[in-house]
Amino acid sequence: MMSTPAETPLVLSIQSHVAFGHVGNAAAVLPLQLLGIQPVTVNTVQFSNHTGYGEFKGQVFPPEHINDVLDGLRARGVLSRCSAVLSGYLGDAAIGEVILGVVQEIRRQRADLLYLCDPVMGDVGRGVFVRPGIPEFLRRRALGEASLITPNHYEFELLHGAPVTTTEDAVSAAHELLGNALHPGPRTIVITSLRTNDLPDDKLSTLVVTATDAWIVQTPYIELQPLPNGMGDVFSAILIGQLVSGMDIATATAHAVSALYALVSRTQAGNRDLPLIAAREEIVRPTRSFVATKIER
């Protein structure tokens, strides 16, 4: 008697989309597919290209458009089958409310739903590059619903409300944002592109913090100008893909860091995009593996 093949996990990815380049859903789809995950993509914007190329054309979709797409997925019974929700660049705070609504809806049917919120707001050197209202929405609304957030160093300081200068400071600040019995919040925080005073100038770290543990993954710092767009989007997609597949948070983060490091290493100088297709094998089996080291406190 033949066994029935296991159903492919579904991840609902609600992010921006570009016709050319690799950011948002245009960065998340291939990594998820290569990791054996079926992405269910809902686009919050559709632009000709990402802003790294300068001028672009396209539209930010209104919340009504997002709701229409979700209604169609709901009618097909797709939403209730999703193991996780992934969100990134919003375009508008009202779209964020739509995302939280669908997260709450799916959780009423699947209490174990994983919601990874990449709180895209800005970066060092660029400052805040999202519309007014989005940072406040992320702090006041999204943090309370997210299972996991993946801010970069700059975004983490915006969420925390103060500079973070050491790894110990970052761990302590993360504990303040984690959910507990007194207030809702994410169970896990992963801070990317962390450059603190206690870290050598030639190193870059990624910090994982939960209520009980913390880990750090360190890589060499790659001097590349300009840095390719979409790095955070690719990282989050690889991370959630591994978590949905059953990998623990420390190992999944180490794999995502290793894959992203390999992709950045293979990016040609001056290129605004990661070589996702040319270096796709790095997503599944990175050439160089970095490990997550537990921080003893």
MOCORWO-V408905 format. One record per residue. OMEGA is omega as a letter, one per 30 degrees, with the letter a starting at -180 (* if undefined). D_FIRST is the distance of its C-alpha to the first C-alpha in whole Angstrom. Layout:
OMEGA & D_FIRST
OMEGA & D_FIRST
This chain:
a & 0
l & 4
l & 6
l & 9
l & 13
a & 15
l & 18
l & 21
l & 24
l & 27
l & 31
a & 34
a & 36
a & 40
l & 42
l & 45
l & 44
l & 46
l & 46
a & 47
a & 46
l & 44
l & 45
l & 43
l & 40
l & 41
a & 40
a & 37
a & 35
l & 34
l & 34
a & 31
a & 29
l & 29
l & 28
a & 25
l & 27
l & 27
l & 31
a & 32
l & 36
a & 39
l & 42
l & 45
l & 47
l & 47
l & 50
a & 51
l & 50
a & 51
l & 54
l & 54
a & 55
a & 58
l & 59
l & 56
l & 55
a & 53
l & 52
a & 51
l & 49
l & 50
a & 48
l & 48
l & 46
l & 44
l & 43
l & 42
l & 40
l & 38
l & 39
l & 36
l & 34
a & 34
l & 34
a & 30
a & 29
a & 29
a & 32
l & 30
a & 27
l & 29
a & 29
l & 32
l & 35
l & 38
l & 41
a & 44
a & 47
a & 48
a & 51
a & 52
a & 52
l & 51
l & 48
l & 47
l & 48
l & 45
l & 43
l & 43
a & 43
l & 39
l & 38
l & 40
a & 38
a & 34
l & 35
l & 36
a & 32
a & 31
a & 33
a & 32
l & 33
l & 34
l & 37
l & 39
l & 42
a & 44
a & 48
l & 49
a & 53
a & 55
l & 55
l & 58
a & 61
a & 59
l & 60
a & 58
l & 57
a & 55
l & 57
a & 59
a & 57
l & 54
l & 55
l & 56
a & 53
a & 51
a & 53
a & 53
a & 50
a & 47
a & 48
a & 47
a & 44
l & 42
a & 40
l & 41
a & 44
l & 44
l & 48
a & 50
a & 53
a & 55
l & 53
l & 53
l & 57
l & 57
a & 54
l & 56
a & 60
l & 61
l & 61
a & 59
l & 60
l & 59
l & 55
l & 56
a & 57
l & 54
a & 52
l & 55
l & 55
l & 51
l & 51
a & 54
a & 51
l & 48
l & 47
a & 48
a & 49
l & 52
l & 51
l & 48
a & 47
l & 44
a & 42
l & 42
l & 45
a & 44
a & 48
l & 48
a & 51
l & 52
a & 56
a & 58
a & 61
a & 60
l & 57
a & 59
a & 60
a & 57
l & 54
a & 52
l & 50
a & 47
l & 47
a & 44
l & 46
a & 44
a & 46
a & 45
l & 45
l & 46
l & 45
l & 47
a & 46
l & 48
l & 49
l & 52
a & 53
l & 53
a & 56
a & 55
f & 57
l & 56
l & 53
l & 50
l & 49
a & 46
l & 45
l & 45
l & 42
l & 40
a & 40
l & 39
l & 36
a & 35
a & 36
l & 34
l & 31
l & 31
l & 31
l & 29
l & 26
l & 27
l & 30
a & 33
a & 37
a & 39
l & 36
l & 35
l & 39
l & 39
a & 37
l & 38
a & 42
a & 41
a & 39
l & 42
a & 45
a & 43
l & 43
l & 47
a & 48
l & 47
l & 48
a & 51
l & 55
a & 56
a & 52
a & 52
l & 48
a & 45
a & 44
a & 40
a & 39
a & 41
a & 40
l & 36
a & 35
a & 37
a & 35
a & 32
a & 34
a & 37
a & 40
a & 42
l & 40
a & 42
l & 42
l & 43
a & 45
l & 46
a & 49
a & 51
* & 53
